[in-house]
Amino acid sequence: MNQLMDVELVQLAQEGKSEAFDALVKRYQNKVTQLVYRYVHDNDTALDLVQDIFFKIFRNLGRFKGECAFSTWMYRIAVNDCIDHTRRLKVRQETSLDQLAEVGFDAQDTRKEADVWASVQERIDSAMVRQALESLPNDQRSVLVLKVFEEMTFEQIASILGEPISTIKSRLYKALELLGRQFRQQQFLERFKK
């Protein structure tokens, strides 16, 4: 099964061959998980969403007509599910010391090897990037995630999102401009805190 092309696997899965759908899941599970994680930044939530996404793909497989690549159709479902999820949340969480401890930071570690300040700064930078991404409108965030993190071409992104390439490029430009402005503001404010 693993040697078959997506179109062949989809056709077999539509005919009821569960091993064909299993092969599609194995082929794309890591990519979809990476994409979803870039939206939610939480392993458990990402894994839950990935399960939901593949269930939606399975449930709607009969609707796939081959008008685009299966991967394009699948990514469209994944991106839409991520956007829906972020709309439902809209609650920002602040990083606490307990949360930092969950990811391996120990404020009590006094060993010389434990570069506490570098560790804290790295986590703050990561939180700033995550917060900046979360502040973007969903259409801009989708383009940025697909282009920068998933390294897709403008043509692939346009196909997934069902938008013209010029719109995709415009959204990416606006997202990068907004992120740049936010980081410059943050750096400006950090100077006065010292």
Backbone bond lengths (Angstrom), bond angles and torsions (degrees), N, CA, C in turn:
res aa  C-N    CA-C-N  psi(-1)  N-CA   C-N-CA  omega(-1)  CA-C   N-CA-C  phi
1 M - - - 1.453 - - 1.531 112.35 -
2 N 1.330 116.61 -36.20 1.459 119.83 -175.12 1.520 113.32 -64.98
3 Q 1.328 117.69 -19.66 1.462 120.81 -179.34 1.529 112.12 -85.17
4 L 1.319 117.49 -12.60 1.463 121.09 -178.22 1.526 110.44 -74.49
5 M 1.309 115.10 151.75 1.468 121.12 176.80 1.525 108.95 -75.85
6 D 1.329 115.87 162.10 1.463 120.64 -179.57 1.524 112.11 -54.39
7 V 1.316 116.49 -45.18 1.460 121.20 -177.26 1.524 111.11 -59.51
8 E 1.316 116.16 -40.97 1.460 120.35 179.26 1.532 110.82 -68.08
9 L 1.320 116.59 -42.02 1.465 120.44 178.52 1.527 111.04 -64.10
10 V 1.328 116.91 -41.58 1.460 120.86 178.65 1.515 110.24 -61.31
11 Q 1.329 115.85 -45.23 1.468 119.78 -179.54 1.536 110.83 -60.98
12 L 1.318 116.52 -44.28 1.467 120.29 178.01 1.526 111.33 -64.29
13 A 1.333 116.49 -40.56 1.462 120.40 178.83 1.525 110.70 -65.37
14 Q 1.335 116.93 -37.86 1.460 120.36 177.83 1.532 111.19 -66.08
15 E 1.319 115.74 -26.45 1.471 121.00 177.62 1.530 111.65 -83.11
16 G 1.333 117.42 -1.75 1.456 120.94 175.92 1.511 116.08 102.26
17 K 1.314 118.22 6.78 1.468 121.55 179.44 1.543 108.70 -82.44
18 S 1.331 115.65 103.56 1.462 119.65 -175.42 1.525 112.51 -66.21
19 E 1.335 117.40 -30.30 1.468 119.07 179.94 1.530 111.50 -66.46
20 A 1.326 117.48 -25.68 1.470 120.49 177.02 1.529 109.56 -70.13
21 F 1.328 117.10 -42.71 1.464 119.57 177.27 1.524 110.43 -66.10
22 D 1.332 116.86 -39.38 1.472 120.71 176.67 1.529 110.96 -57.82
23 A 1.328 116.83 -39.54 1.468 121.17 178.90 1.533 110.37 -65.16
24 L 1.335 117.06 -38.56 1.465 120.31 177.53 1.537 110.51 -65.53
25 V 1.325 115.82 -41.53 1.468 119.54 178.94 1.527 109.74 -61.76
26 K 1.325 116.97 -47.16 1.469 120.17 179.77 1.525 111.32 -60.83
27 R 1.309 116.50 -37.22 1.469 121.48 -177.92 1.525 111.47 -67.32
28 Y 1.325 117.63 -36.40 1.464 120.28 -171.23 1.529 114.84 -114.96
29 Q 1.300 119.08 -3.62 1.454 121.42 -174.75 1.526 113.08 -58.50
30 N 1.318 118.12 -46.13 1.469 120.44 -179.22 1.521 112.00 -64.23
31 K 1.321 116.96 -42.17 1.469 120.06 -178.95 1.523 111.13 -65.51
32 V 1.318 116.35 -43.01 1.463 119.98 179.46 1.529 109.89 -66.41
33 T 1.317 117.12 -40.21 1.468 120.79 179.14 1.525 110.38 -62.01
34 Q 1.324 117.83 -43.86 1.471 121.11 178.30 1.525 110.83 -61.47
35 L 1.322 116.06 -44.10 1.459 120.49 179.43 1.525 110.55 -60.48
36 V 1.310 116.72 -48.90 1.461 121.26 -177.78 1.524 110.50 -64.42
37 Y 1.326 117.61 -41.31 1.462 120.43 -179.68 1.533 110.88 -60.00
38 R 1.298 117.10 -34.75 1.472 120.33 179.82 1.526 111.62 -67.82
39 Y 1.307 116.77 -20.13 1.461 120.26 175.27 1.527 111.82 -86.77
40 V 1.327 117.47 -42.01 1.464 120.11 -169.58 1.521 114.53 -103.97
41 H 1.318 118.77 -22.11 1.475 123.50 177.00 1.530 113.33 57.05
42 D 1.315 116.51 31.96 1.456 120.80 178.18 1.530 107.55 -146.91
43 N 1.334 116.56 123.35 1.468 120.59 -175.27 1.519 113.09 -59.52
44 D 1.327 117.46 -48.16 1.464 120.23 -177.65 1.519 112.03 -63.11
45 T 1.327 116.16 -44.62 1.462 120.57 178.69 1.515 110.20 -63.54
46 A 1.329 116.63 -42.43 1.467 120.72 179.36 1.523 110.36 -60.71
47 L 1.321 117.45 -46.19 1.464 120.14 -179.23 1.530 111.38 -63.39
48 D 1.330 117.09 -39.17 1.464 120.44 176.67 1.525 111.02 -62.70
49 L 1.332 115.91 -45.28 1.465 119.52 179.78 1.523 111.71 -64.82
50 V 1.335 116.75 -38.39 1.468 120.06 179.34 1.527 109.89 -62.24
51 Q 1.320 116.75 -41.65 1.466 119.41 176.97 1.521 110.62 -60.63
52 D 1.336 116.05 -44.85 1.463 120.10 178.52 1.520 111.34 -61.44
53 I 1.322 116.05 -41.64 1.470 120.44 -178.60 1.524 110.78 -63.20
54 F 1.329 117.11 -46.56 1.460 118.67 -179.86 1.529 111.71 -68.42
55 F 1.325 117.05 -29.35 1.458 119.28 174.43 1.527 109.69 -66.17
56 K 1.344 117.34 -43.28 1.469 121.18 177.48 1.524 110.85 -62.74
57 I 1.320 116.19 -40.09 1.461 119.88 178.51 1.526 109.62 -62.17
58 F 1.322 116.29 -46.15 1.469 120.88 179.58 1.526 110.77 -61.47
59 R 1.333 115.61 -47.05 1.462 120.74 -177.86 1.534 111.99 -63.26
60 N 1.337 116.97 -33.78 1.470 121.04 -176.46 1.526 113.72 -101.47
61 L 1.307 117.29 8.35 1.463 120.82 -176.23 1.530 112.30 -57.93
62 G 1.308 116.70 -32.73 1.469 120.25 178.08 1.513 113.09 -64.34
63 R 1.329 117.08 -21.90 1.470 121.74 179.65 1.522 112.68 -83.55
64 F 1.329 116.54 -14.59 1.465 119.60 179.94 1.522 108.77 -71.56
65 K 1.320 115.89 119.86 1.469 121.25 -175.83 1.521 113.49 -107.15
66 G 1.316 117.72 -1.22 1.458 120.48 178.95 1.511 114.26 80.66
67 E 1.332 117.47 17.56 1.465 120.87 179.16 1.522 111.97 -72.57
68 C 1.310 116.31 -17.37 1.462 122.97 174.69 1.521 106.35 -140.47
69 A 1.305 116.86 175.44 1.465 120.18 178.09 1.528 109.03 -66.41
70 F 1.315 116.39 147.83 1.459 120.19 178.24 1.517 110.57 -56.85
71 S 1.332 117.29 -41.52 1.472 120.62 -178.83 1.530 110.77 -61.20
72 T 1.317 117.75 -37.39 1.462 121.86 178.17 1.528 110.16 -63.94
73 W 1.317 115.77 -46.89 1.463 122.06 179.55 1.532 110.09 -61.30
74 M 1.321 116.04 -43.80 1.458 122.37 -179.16 1.538 110.45 -64.93
75 Y 1.334 117.39 -45.61 1.466 120.78 179.07 1.529 110.73 -62.58
76 R 1.317 117.11 -36.60 1.465 120.52 178.64 1.531 109.74 -60.43
77 I 1.326 116.58 -44.25 1.467 120.55 177.81 1.525 109.75 -62.92
78 A 1.330 117.38 -44.23 1.466 121.73 -178.26 1.524 111.17 -63.37
79 V 1.316 117.34 -47.40 1.468 120.97 -179.10 1.526 110.06 -62.82
80 N 1.330 117.09 -44.77 1.465 119.73 179.65 1.531 111.34 -61.95
81 D 1.322 116.64 -39.42 1.458 120.18 178.51 1.532 110.84 -65.07
82 C 1.326 116.85 -40.40 1.472 120.77 177.94 1.525 110.89 -64.42
83 I 1.309 116.65 -42.55 1.465 120.59 178.82 1.529 109.78 -62.58
84 D 1.327 116.77 -44.23 1.469 120.06 177.75 1.523 111.02 -60.08
85 H 1.314 115.66 -41.86 1.469 119.99 -179.91 1.529 110.97 -62.40
86 T 1.331 117.35 -46.43 1.466 120.25 -178.68 1.527 111.20 -66.84
87 R 1.315 117.15 -32.03 1.463 119.62 176.23 1.526 110.52 -65.60
88 R 1.319 115.40 -39.39 1.470 119.39 -179.37 1.527 111.22 -66.92
89 L 1.285 117.58 -35.56 1.471 119.79 -175.65 1.518 111.93 -76.31
90 K 1.302 115.97 -67.00 1.464 124.52 179.86 1.531 113.77 44.55
91 V 1.305 116.65 17.40 1.456 120.61 177.43 1.513 106.85 -112.77
92 R 1.290 116.16 121.92 1.461 119.67 -179.30 1.511 110.12 -88.71
93 Q 1.319 114.60 139.07 1.453 119.46 179.65 1.522 108.85 -108.96
94 E 1.318 114.79 140.00 1.453 119.64 175.61 1.516 108.88 -92.19
95 T 1.314 116.17 145.78 1.447 120.38 178.71 1.521 109.95 -77.87
96 S 1.310 116.60 123.40 1.459 121.24 178.20 1.521 108.82 -104.68
97 L 1.312 115.96 170.22 1.463 119.30 177.26 1.519 110.53 -62.69
98 D 1.339 117.38 -34.50 1.463 119.91 177.57 1.526 110.68 -62.04
99 Q 1.330 116.78 -42.47 1.461 119.96 179.40 1.526 110.11 -66.21
100 L 1.339 116.79 -38.84 1.461 119.15 177.69 1.526 110.34 -63.52
101 A 1.322 117.13 -38.19 1.464 120.60 178.35 1.523 110.93 -63.72
102 E 1.336 116.72 -35.22 1.464 120.66 179.09 1.517 112.19 -62.15
103 V 1.331 117.41 -30.13 1.466 120.05 -178.95 1.524 112.32 -99.54
104 G 1.344 116.43 13.03 1.452 118.82 171.31 1.510 116.56 107.25
105 F 1.318 119.49 0.83 1.456 121.04 178.96 1.525 108.92 -89.70
106 D 1.301 115.84 127.79 1.453 120.98 -179.84 1.523 108.36 -119.58
107 A 1.321 116.38 108.79 1.464 121.10 -178.49 1.527 111.98 -66.02
108 Q 1.331 117.87 -19.04 1.462 122.35 -178.52 1.526 112.94 -87.93
109 D 1.324 118.28 -6.76 1.469 122.25 -176.17 1.525 109.44 -71.50
110 T 1.335 117.01 117.40 1.469 121.02 -176.88 1.527 112.82 -108.04
111 R 1.323 117.72 5.17 1.462 119.76 179.95 1.528 110.06 -64.59
112 K 1.331 116.21 150.36 1.457 120.32 178.71 1.524 111.10 -63.36
113 E 1.345 116.26 -31.52 1.472 119.58 -178.61 1.525 111.43 -68.92
114 A 1.315 116.50 -21.62 1.462 120.33 -178.31 1.524 108.35 -84.73
115 D 1.293 116.49 89.80 1.456 121.31 179.81 1.532 107.58 -76.56
116 V 1.311 114.46 86.50 1.453 120.83 -171.87 1.520 111.26 -60.40
117 W 1.326 117.40 -46.51 1.464 119.50 -175.67 1.519 111.70 -66.30
118 A 1.315 117.27 -39.33 1.469 119.52 177.34 1.530 110.18 -64.64
119 S 1.321 115.66 -39.87 1.461 120.42 179.22 1.525 111.01 -64.11
120 V 1.328 116.00 -44.80 1.463 120.22 179.17 1.530 110.02 -63.55
121 Q 1.336 117.28 -44.86 1.460 120.52 -178.64 1.524 111.13 -62.56
122 E 1.330 116.42 -40.69 1.461 120.30 178.32 1.529 110.87 -61.71
123 R 1.317 116.40 -41.93 1.467 120.48 179.94 1.532 111.04 -69.66
124 I 1.337 116.42 -36.43 1.460 119.80 177.22 1.516 109.81 -65.49
125 D 1.341 116.98 -44.22 1.458 120.84 178.24 1.527 110.44 -60.01
126 S 1.331 116.28 -44.44 1.461 121.09 178.91 1.521 110.57 -61.92
127 A 1.316 116.86 -42.40 1.464 121.22 178.88 1.531 110.51 -64.90
128 M 1.356 116.75 -38.60 1.467 120.42 177.95 1.519 110.87 -62.10
129 V 1.334 116.68 -44.12 1.466 120.56 -179.99 1.526 109.23 -63.74
130 R 1.330 116.68 -45.97 1.467 120.64 -179.62 1.523 110.23 -61.26
131 Q 1.339 116.55 -44.60 1.461 120.62 -179.55 1.537 110.39 -64.53
132 A 1.329 116.05 -40.89 1.460 119.55 178.77 1.530 110.87 -63.35
133 L 1.336 116.80 -42.83 1.465 120.20 177.94 1.526 111.02 -62.50
134 E 1.324 116.08 -41.19 1.464 120.21 -178.96 1.524 111.65 -66.88
135 S 1.328 117.17 -25.12 1.458 120.11 -178.60 1.530 112.73 -79.93
136 L 1.329 116.29 -14.74 1.463 119.39 179.63 1.527 110.80 -71.36
137 P 1.330 117.20 147.81 1.462 119.15 171.43 1.537 109.25 -60.64
138 N 1.322 116.70 149.55 1.460 121.08 -174.89 1.527 113.53 -55.36
139 D 1.330 117.71 -39.77 1.470 119.05 -177.73 1.533 110.89 -66.24
140 Q 1.337 117.13 -36.98 1.464 120.04 178.25 1.523 111.00 -73.47
141 R 1.327 117.12 -40.19 1.462 120.97 179.17 1.524 110.61 -62.22
142 S 1.323 117.21 -41.31 1.468 120.58 179.84 1.519 111.00 -59.87
143 V 1.322 116.22 -46.50 1.467 120.47 -179.81 1.522 109.99 -63.38
144 L 1.325 117.23 -45.36 1.465 121.13 -178.32 1.527 111.28 -62.45
145 V 1.314 117.59 -45.51 1.465 120.82 -179.77 1.520 110.91 -63.10
146 L 1.330 116.85 -45.52 1.473 119.94 -178.43 1.528 111.76 -67.09
147 K 1.321 117.21 -37.96 1.472 120.32 -177.38 1.530 111.87 -78.40
148 V 1.322 116.91 -50.73 1.464 120.76 -172.35 1.525 111.90 -81.05
149 F 1.322 117.41 -49.42 1.454 120.39 -173.96 1.531 113.27 -86.87
150 E 1.343 116.37 -38.33 1.467 119.62 -179.70 1.529 111.94 -91.27
151 E 1.341 116.62 -8.28 1.464 124.12 176.38 1.532 112.73 54.45
152 M 1.333 115.34 43.05 1.461 120.76 178.17 1.524 109.94 -87.75
153 T 1.312 115.71 158.21 1.463 120.68 176.33 1.524 108.97 -79.88
154 F 1.337 115.70 163.97 1.458 119.55 176.89 1.527 110.46 -61.04
155 E 1.317 116.91 -36.14 1.463 121.10 179.57 1.526 110.95 -63.69
156 Q 1.333 117.08 -43.44 1.460 120.59 179.31 1.527 110.69 -64.44
157 I 1.316 116.46 -43.97 1.466 120.63 -179.22 1.526 109.84 -63.69
158 A 1.324 116.91 -43.96 1.461 121.01 179.36 1.523 110.55 -59.66
159 S 1.304 115.97 -39.89 1.460 120.39 179.22 1.523 111.54 -67.74
160 I 1.312 116.86 -42.92 1.471 121.26 179.99 1.527 111.20 -64.53
161 L 1.324 116.59 -44.98 1.460 120.57 -175.67 1.525 112.99 -88.64
162 G 1.331 116.74 -8.54 1.461 120.22 178.90 1.517 113.19 67.26
163 E 1.314 116.52 36.84 1.470 122.71 -178.86 1.518 109.55 -126.30
164 P 1.339 118.03 156.50 1.464 120.47 175.74 1.536 111.02 -65.75
165 I 1.315 116.39 153.27 1.467 121.58 -179.74 1.530 110.92 -58.71
166 S 1.323 117.32 -38.30 1.472 120.05 -179.85 1.530 110.81 -61.61
167 T 1.313 117.57 -36.93 1.465 121.50 177.77 1.522 110.39 -67.28
168 I 1.328 116.22 -41.08 1.464 121.09 179.22 1.528 109.89 -62.01
169 K 1.327 116.98 -46.78 1.461 120.75 179.43 1.525 111.26 -62.57
170 S 1.316 116.88 -40.14 1.463 121.22 179.06 1.528 110.82 -63.66
171 R 1.332 116.66 -43.46 1.465 120.38 179.54 1.521 111.23 -64.56
172 L 1.334 116.82 -39.87 1.459 120.14 178.31 1.522 110.03 -63.71
173 Y 1.331 117.12 -44.82 1.464 121.26 179.32 1.529 110.38 -59.52
174 K 1.351 116.58 -46.53 1.465 120.56 -179.65 1.526 111.28 -63.78
175 A 1.339 117.06 -39.62 1.467 120.72 179.43 1.519 110.45 -63.83
176 L 1.329 116.68 -45.85 1.464 120.47 -179.64 1.524 111.20 -66.00
177 E 1.320 116.33 -37.86 1.464 120.70 177.89 1.530 110.56 -64.14
178 L 1.317 117.31 -43.77 1.461 121.81 179.55 1.528 111.09 -66.03
179 L 1.340 117.15 -43.01 1.465 120.60 177.59 1.521 110.94 -62.17
180 G 1.328 116.87 -43.34 1.465 121.12 178.82 1.519 111.50 -60.18
181 R 1.317 116.04 -42.94 1.457 121.04 178.98 1.530 110.50 -63.23
182 Q 1.331 116.68 -42.75 1.469 120.51 179.90 1.526 111.12 -64.35
183 F 1.326 117.46 -42.21 1.466 120.06 -179.57 1.530 111.33 -68.66
184 R 1.329 117.67 -37.94 1.464 119.76 176.98 1.532 110.87 -63.59
185 Q 1.341 116.41 -41.07 1.461 120.33 176.65 1.520 110.65 -61.56
186 Q 1.314 116.70 -45.34 1.460 121.20 -178.57 1.527 110.83 -62.63
187 Q 1.331 117.01 -43.08 1.461 120.49 178.79 1.528 110.62 -64.20
188 F 1.317 116.48 -39.49 1.467 121.52 178.19 1.525 110.01 -61.43
189 L 1.328 117.20 -45.87 1.458 121.35 179.88 1.526 111.83 -66.80
190 E 1.314 117.70 -36.51 1.467 121.87 -179.90 1.533 110.79 -63.07
191 R 1.331 118.88 -35.00 1.449 121.88 179.61 1.528 111.85 -62.02
192 F 1.320 116.52 -35.50 1.463 119.85 -176.56 1.531 111.26 -83.54
193 K 1.294 118.79 -14.27 1.462 121.44 177.97 1.526 110.83 -77.30
194 K 1.312 117.59 -23.50 1.472 121.78 -175.37 1.497 112.68 -77.99
